[in-house]
Amino acid sequence: MADILSTLFAPRIRSRELAQLCRRLSTSLSAGIDLRKVWQREAGASGRGALVERFRVVRDAVAAGDSMADGLDACGDFFPPLFRQLARVADETGSGAEVFRQLADHYDEGIRRGRIFLAACTWPFIQLAATIFIIGLLIWIMGMIGDGQNDVLGLGWTGTSGLIRYILFVSCVGIAVALLIRAFQRGVMWIRPLQRIVLQVPVVGGPLETLALSRLAWVMHLTMNTGMDVRRAMRLSLESTNQARYLDQIPAIDRWIEQNGTIHEAFLQAGGYPAEFLDALQVGEESGRLVASMGHLSEQYQDRARLALAALMTVAGFLVWALVAAIIIFFIFQLFSFYLGVLHDAGNM
């Protein structure tokens, strides 16, 4: 249990801070500034405690003659695996300016998508919050009016004590949903079966798969453009999706490439990839332009990802609207049943 909580709540750098860090690193490295001076400046900047503390760890590692990647690894999971792995590639190849520039663009795009998604879901969630508040108020008021006897909701919750039970119930549901969302974000092992199920859900599975493939194609383009070892690049690309379907395929694809199989054949035998993805791999390998081919494919999937995000926003909004409607309908019937009960009691007097 302690390990699970540690995984879910261990401090990690925020996406906005990470994008800004990548942008600063790219600018500094392209200007030829020494890496020790770069991290000295980062460690001396103002910011939240956990962030500056990790920057100092990296600064000390670089000052001691270690690589930047070693310093980042010493911070544990504070920095995401993709960032740490590509930082190591930057150390080994000297391509840090371009690597961090593309990473900054990638994280900025993720932030933009997140803001669009939250903006689209704000109004339905406001209505859900208002519905929950009104129900709680109704529980308390009807309990006060009827001296604890008016259980209009049929839940046994009336008055102040009923309101407390209601608040506890809503809080527990809210915490459970928040933990589930955090588990999806952190990619913990026990959430993988649920990920597999969600990908099979109509309307939702398709857009989620498109988003994962968009990330996969982009990371493949970036890693292979840096000259990274093919097996290492494929592992990192699949891990970047943070989806159980692709994580499960890492051993099989790695073995196939180790046995001198082509990348196209490795993904083909793994199964589950769309024809255009496999065709791009095959054409790229046969023409010797795999990096360029994945770059074009990545751009296409970026466009599809925007449409996929719009579809997910529509689904999320509809689900929240449906939940609000279901709650309202349920309590309308409960109130109607209560009213009929009052009329029946009055008729028997």
Steps between C-alpha positions, in 0.01 A plus 500: 500500500784736588664435162175579317453827690864590441455444126180704486609792715877520459593854389551543126577797285195667351452500124521879480826505698640218287413678174665819625809307611532334157465837330773654717733203451451513123572872486808474723650200320441650156686810621795285604469564875686249716272240658638563848412867472153413370415284800668742740255761379203261520589403858522864601162596354197557718225239500325239710721310743482156340593639159802702614616212718510267196670764291773516762545123483556525124728801545717314750520193275606705198751698708651171624561387141198273462263532207178697511307175457668351808392802701144472375491126582618583852174692547297178468165537325481877545577541130302283251680203337476649149677817611773307684564261213521773238724704728738204500483490121578873496805435721622221273440666163535870572158566349354653815382828346277325243386225737390743769335729245281218374429388855391855588263505201368158603427600859349833394265313266399270786427800721293660226295183455442475873373857517265446208364184661444670838338802336255278312407306815475797737131578451375139534707462819359825638152362444597173669638691799183710519284185490700340782474819706122532451445136602699554819304816575173312442604223740575754772193725449244216480649346812461828687143558379376154585693463824708223341201313355494628143727253324413624153797328340432154638857461619448537871696826494319794657596813687850583611606139556372405157688791345822384667452148361428645157815717508709200607356289218562768235851558637585129480376479141696813408820367659459165321459673163799726568718201593393319184589800283837533675566128448433539125736799488778323690454173306510274806502126437162417658318739266608316186207251489263796513694670219452193281127503569464872427669461161228251405217740586326636187533876438767534773752233396562636150597856604719368783679270256554789259655712778730211595607441139565871457737495796661176381570634150638827635738334745615252232580791270684688775703208634604364161598849390753514786680181396381305802534121491194355325398262779535774758305741281213252455480428873492870584243572228264228623545603863411858410142398412436406865239253372490135605443371144830644377695438820411130478656482152844629601658156569374345173605796284838519675569129441403525133737791437774325700470207259571740209136537403384829349306757699204458265496122556532547877192721517312284250546182703412687822158572348243771557655778290310674217605441141625856439732475800650173378522627141692808614747277685545269202544776242736690730723197560507391136585851378749575777292800606343362816559816704334719236217249460429500872518879501224520237297235681541689827359817342201308364430345838534839669212623282300187581580543868332840500185344355529214750522749785188677373319165494610422857381845614160431345479160669612639838250784482221262404583262786491780754172629354360146514608463863334830593183400315494158668537656846227755432261236361566270796423769754193621310356150530602489867324830568195386308486177700533701821216730392273203421582356841398825669169505307434138590564564869276806490218300341511237775464751780 
